[in-house]
Structure formats: structure tokens, C-alpha cells
Amino acid sequence: MGGAKESMIINEESWTYGLIDFLEKLIEREEFEKDSHMGIAKQIISKGVKSMSDKQELVIKNLVNKYKKKYSCDLCLNDNVTSLLEYIDIADEGICPTCESVKQKYMRE
């Protein structure tokens, strides 16, 4: 498989990295606007990412993208964000864990 095609596949699948943990947190936090979205999330958690239909995948991708747009790190504007769970930290704290760590280090000095 060519490098470009392999890279495209990796990038296409990378959006699901940490998705189950992210969806579990959203359920705990009761952050789903629609019951149907929660139903898809519960399906993914119990049956895996590959259990989604194309339509369900589109719904979840849109949900993830909407969440990512809604919450932005005040310091790095999400340049340091490496996982979906970090967006939950941003929702709570206003900054990502990397920036929080740098901020704490700076404050100690």
C-alpha cells in the first residue's frame, strides 16, 4: 500500500481514537442533546466503533466536531490537544491539560 493511501486510512481512523472514553464521559455528564445520540453512543460503547452504520458514523462525527468547536483552550487554541478527552478538560477548566501543566510550572518558578 502506498504511503499516501496508508496515511489517508490512518487519518480517517484517527478520529475514533479515544471515542469510547469520550462518549462514556459525555453520558456521565448528561451532555447529549438528543436521546438518539445517546443511543448511538451506548451502542458504540457496548459493541464497538465498527458497529456504527454510515448514518450513525456521520451523526457521531458531527457531534464530536461540534463539541470540539464549542470548547477551545484559552491559551493554545487547541494546538496542544491530543485526545478527545482533553476537550472535556477544556470544557471544565478553560484550558487543555498541556497548557495547565505549563501554567502550573510557570507559577512555581
C-alpha positions in Angstrom: 0.0 0.0 0.0 1.4 3.4 -1.0 2.4 5.9 1.7 -0.3 8.5 0.8 -3.1 5.9 0.8 -1.9 4.4 4.1 -1.7 7.9 5.7 -5.2 8.6 4.5 -6.5 5.4 6.2 -4.7 6.2 9.4 -6.1 9.8 9.4 -9.6 8.6 8.6 -9.5 6.1 11.6 -7.7 8.5 14.0 -10.9 10.4 14.7 -12.1 7.4 16.7 -9.1 7.3 19.0 -10.4 7.7 22.5 -14.0 7.9 21.2 -15.4 5.3 23.6 -13.9 7.0 26.7 -15.1 10.4 25.4 -18.7 9.1 24.9 -18.7 7.5 28.3 -17.8 10.9 29.8 -20.5 12.6 27.9 -23.0 10.1 29.1 -21.8 10.6 32.7 -22.1 14.4 32.3 -25.5 14.1 30.6 -24.3 16.2 27.7 -26.4 14.6 24.9 -29.0 16.9 23.5 -30.8 14.1 21.8 -31.8 10.6 23.1 -30.9 9.2 19.6 -27.3 10.4 20.0 -27.1 8.8 23.4 -28.4 5.6 21.9 -25.7 5.6 19.3 -23.1 6.3 22.0 -24.3 3.4 24.1 -24.1 1.1 21.1 -20.6 2.2 20.3 -19.6 1.6 24.0 -21.1 -1.9 24.1 -20.5 -3.1 20.5 -17.5 -1.0 19.3 -16.9 1.7 16.8 -17.3 -0.7 13.9 -20.9 -1.4 14.8 -22.0 2.0 13.5 -23.9 2.4 10.3 -22.7 5.1 7.9 -25.5 7.4 9.0 -24.6 6.8 12.7 -21.0 7.5 12.0 -21.9 10.8 10.4 -24.1 11.7 13.4 -21.2 10.9 15.8 -18.6 12.7 13.7 -20.8 15.8 13.7 -21.3 15.5 17.4 -17.6 15.3 18.0 -16.8 18.2 15.7 -19.5 20.4 17.3 -18.0 19.6 20.8 -14.5 20.4 19.5 -15.6 23.7 18.1 -17.6 24.6 21.2 -14.6 24.3 23.5 -11.3 25.9 22.8 -8.2 26.2 25.0 -7.8 29.8 26.0 -4.0 29.6 25.7 -3.1 27.3 22.7 -6.4 27.4 20.8 -6.3 23.6 20.8 -2.9 23.3 19.2 -1.8 21.1 22.1 -4.9 19.0 22.3 -4.1 15.3 21.5 -7.2 13.5 22.6 -11.0 13.8 22.7 -11.0 13.6 26.5 -8.9 16.8 26.7 -11.9 18.7 25.3 -13.8 17.7 28.4 -10.9 19.2 30.5 -11.2 22.4 28.4 -15.0 22.4 29.0 -14.3 22.3 32.7 -11.2 24.4 33.1 -11.0 26.6 30.0 -7.5 25.3 29.1 -6.1 22.0 28.0 -4.0 19.7 30.3 -0.8 20.6 28.5 -1.3 24.3 29.0 -2.4 23.7 32.6 0.8 21.9 33.2 2.9 24.7 31.7 0.9 27.2 33.6 1.5 25.4 36.9 5.2 25.0 36.2 5.5 28.7 35.4 3.6 29.6 38.6 6.0 27.5 40.7 9.1 29.3 39.3 
